[in-house]
Amino acid sequence: MDTANGPWLRVSLFVSGCPHWCVWCFNAVAWDFKYWSVFTKDVADDIINELKKDHITWITLLWGEPLAPENQEEVRKLLKRIKEECPQKSIWCFSWYTFEFIRDYMFPALPYTKDILSSLDVLVDGRFEQDLLDLKLKFRWSRNQRVLDIPKTLKQWEIIRSTAVDDKNLYIHRDSPEIEKFWHLFKKEE
């Protein structure tokens, strides 16, 4: 149960494994993809059972990195079950990857990225930047992060901000280091 990572009462799934290894990370032990218990059918069943409760309307996927290539197959399976068994529940995902990086590099290179993104209602994207920390922001921590309406963004193929936040004017664009750090993982063979 969680009230911090999105509006209202929700279920949050913290995944293990993160390729970003940020020096200021508060959860560095979770960088290891085997840190927490194995994600089993029983764990997925527990999440689905919690989501079936009337007072729970949302689920959030977050840190480690839900969109890391190593996590995508299991994340996709869980989201498919949620869409089938709890279709009225809203799905949020936090990722250090920007939507542009996901679209331009991960879509063509990874088999599950499109399915995952098309299952989301909201993506909070962008790497946390310590010098852009702003504790007044809703559902994010630094001013370079965005709260995106994914169905509208995918439909119009341009960035559409979620109406869940009304502080979009505080956003500061900053190029993300993902491309420099991770481009080799997604580069197409020539």
C-alpha positions as CSV (number, residue, x, y, z in Angstrom):
1,M,0.0,0.0,0.0
2,D,1.3,3.4,-0.9
3,T,0.1,7.0,-0.9
4,A,3.3,8.8,-2.0
5,N,3.9,7.6,-5.6
6,G,0.8,8.9,-7.3
7,P,-2.7,10.1,-6.3
8,W,-4.9,8.2,-3.8
9,L,-4.2,4.8,-2.3
10,R,-2.3,2.5,-4.5
11,V,-0.3,-0.7,-4.7
12,S,3.4,-0.1,-5.5
13,L,5.8,-2.6,-6.9
14,F,9.5,-1.8,-6.3
15,V,11.5,-3.8,-8.8
16,S,15.1,-5.0,-8.3
17,G,17.8,-4.1,-10.7
18,C,18.9,-0.7,-12.0
19,P,21.6,0.0,-14.6
20,H,21.8,3.7,-13.8
21,W,23.9,3.5,-10.6
22,C,23.4,7.1,-9.6
23,V,26.0,8.2,-7.1
24,W,23.4,9.8,-4.8
25,C,21.0,6.8,-4.9
26,F,19.1,6.2,-1.6
27,N,18.5,2.6,-2.6
28,A,21.8,1.4,-4.1
29,V,21.4,-2.1,-2.7
30,A,18.5,-2.6,-5.2
31,W,20.9,-2.1,-8.2
32,D,21.4,-5.8,-8.1
33,F,18.8,-7.5,-10.3
34,K,18.6,-10.4,-7.7
35,Y,18.3,-8.1,-4.6
36,W,14.7,-8.8,-3.6
37,S,12.8,-12.0,-3.8
38,V,12.1,-13.7,-7.1
39,F,9.0,-12.4,-8.8
40,T,6.8,-15.5,-8.8
41,K,3.2,-16.2,-9.7
42,D,2.4,-16.0,-6.0
43,V,3.7,-12.4,-5.8
44,A,1.8,-11.5,-9.0
45,D,-1.3,-13.1,-7.5
46,D,-0.9,-11.0,-4.3
47,I,-0.7,-7.8,-6.4
48,I,-3.8,-8.7,-8.4
49,N,-5.7,-9.6,-5.3
50,E,-4.8,-6.2,-3.7
51,L,-5.8,-4.4,-7.0
52,K,-9.2,-6.1,-6.9
53,K,-10.2,-4.3,-3.7
54,D,-12.6,-1.4,-4.4
55,H,-10.6,1.2,-2.5
56,I,-7.4,0.6,-4.6
57,T,-7.6,2.4,-7.9
58,W,-3.9,2.5,-9.0
59,I,-0.7,0.6,-9.3
60,T,2.8,2.1,-9.6
61,L,5.9,0.4,-10.9
62,L,9.1,2.0,-9.7
63,W,12.8,1.7,-8.4
64,G,15.0,-0.2,-9.4
65,E,14.3,0.4,-13.1
66,P,11.0,-1.2,-14.3
67,L,12.0,-0.6,-18.0
68,A,15.5,-2.1,-17.7
69,P,15.9,-4.7,-20.4
70,E,16.3,-7.4,-17.7
71,N,13.0,-6.5,-16.1
72,Q,10.8,-6.0,-19.1
73,E,9.6,-9.6,-19.7
74,E,8.2,-9.9,-16.1
75,V,6.8,-6.4,-16.1
76,R,5.0,-7.1,-19.4
77,K,3.5,-10.3,-18.0
78,L,2.2,-8.5,-14.9
79,L,0.7,-5.6,-16.8
80,K,-1.1,-8.0,-19.2
81,R,-2.7,-9.7,-16.2
82,I,-3.6,-6.3,-14.7
83,K,-5.3,-5.2,-17.9
84,E,-7.2,-8.5,-18.1
85,E,-8.2,-9.0,-14.5
86,C,-8.4,-5.4,-13.2
87,P,-9.0,-3.3,-16.4
88,Q,-10.4,-0.3,-14.4
89,K,-7.1,0.2,-12.5
90,S,-4.7,3.0,-13.5
91,I,-1.1,2.0,-14.1
92,W,1.8,4.4,-13.4
93,C,5.5,3.8,-14.1
94,F,8.5,5.7,-13.0
95,S,11.6,5.4,-15.2
96,W,14.9,7.3,-15.5
97,Y,14.6,6.7,-19.2
98,T,12.9,9.5,-21.1
99,F,10.0,8.9,-23.4
100,E,12.2,10.0,-26.4
101,F,14.9,7.4,-25.5
102,I,12.3,4.7,-25.0
103,R,10.7,5.5,-28.3
104,D,13.8,6.0,-30.4
105,Y,16.1,3.3,-28.9
106,M,14.1,0.8,-26.8
107,F,11.1,0.4,-29.2
108,P,13.2,-0.9,-32.1
109,A,15.6,-3.0,-30.0
110,L,13.5,-4.7,-27.3
111,P,10.6,-7.0,-27.8
112,Y,8.4,-5.9,-24.8
113,T,8.8,-2.2,-24.6
114,K,5.8,-1.3,-26.8
115,D,3.5,-3.6,-24.9
116,I,4.6,-2.2,-21.6
117,L,4.2,1.4,-22.7
118,S,0.8,0.8,-24.3
119,S,-0.4,-0.7,-21.0
120,L,0.6,2.5,-19.0
121,D,-1.7,5.4,-18.2
122,V,1.1,7.6,-16.8
123,L,4.9,7.6,-17.2
124,V,7.0,9.7,-14.9
125,D,10.2,10.0,-17.0
126,G,13.6,11.5,-16.6
127,R,16.5,10.9,-14.4
128,F,16.5,12.6,-10.9
129,E,18.9,15.5,-10.9
130,Q,20.1,16.6,-7.5
131,D,20.7,20.2,-8.6
132,L,17.1,20.4,-9.8
133,L,15.5,19.0,-6.6
134,D,12.2,20.6,-5.9
135,L,10.2,19.2,-3.0
136,K,7.1,21.1,-4.0
137,L,6.7,19.1,-7.2
138,K,3.9,16.5,-7.4
139,F,4.9,12.9,-8.0
140,R,8.5,13.6,-8.9
141,W,11.6,15.0,-7.3
142,S,13.5,17.1,-9.8
143,R,12.3,19.7,-12.3
144,N,13.6,17.9,-15.3
145,Q,11.2,15.0,-14.7
146,R,7.8,14.9,-16.5
147,V,4.4,13.3,-15.7
148,L,3.2,12.0,-19.1
149,D,-0.3,10.9,-20.3
150,I,0.9,7.8,-22.2
151,P,-2.3,6.9,-24.1
152,K,-2.5,10.5,-25.5
153,T,1.3,10.7,-26.1
154,L,1.2,7.4,-28.1
155,K,-1.8,8.4,-30.0
156,Q,-0.5,11.8,-31.0
157,W,3.1,10.7,-31.1
158,E,4.1,13.8,-29.2
159,I,4.6,14.6,-25.5
160,I,1.3,15.2,-23.7
161,R,1.5,16.0,-20.0
162,S,-0.8,14.3,-17.6
163,T,-3.6,16.4,-15.9
164,A,-2.6,14.7,-12.6
165,V,-0.2,17.6,-12.1
166,D,-0.8,21.3,-12.4
167,D,2.9,22.4,-12.0
168,K,4.1,21.7,-15.5
169,N,5.4,25.3,-15.7
170,L,8.2,24.3,-13.3
171,Y,9.7,21.9,-15.8
172,I,13.3,22.5,-16.9
173,H,14.5,20.6,-20.0
174,R,17.8,18.9,-19.6
175,D,19.4,16.5,-22.0
176,S,19.5,13.1,-20.4
177,P,22.7,11.1,-20.1
178,E,21.0,7.9,-21.2
179,I,22.0,8.0,-24.8
180,E,25.7,8.4,-23.9
181,K,25.6,5.8,-21.2
182,F,23.3,3.2,-22.8
183,W,23.2,3.7,-26.5
184,H,25.4,0.6,-27.1
185,L,22.8,-1.6,-25.5
186,F,20.2,-0.5,-28.1
187,K,22.2,0.3,-31.2
188,K,21.1,-1.5,-34.3
189,E,23.6,-3.5,-36.1
190,E,24.6,-1.8,-39.3
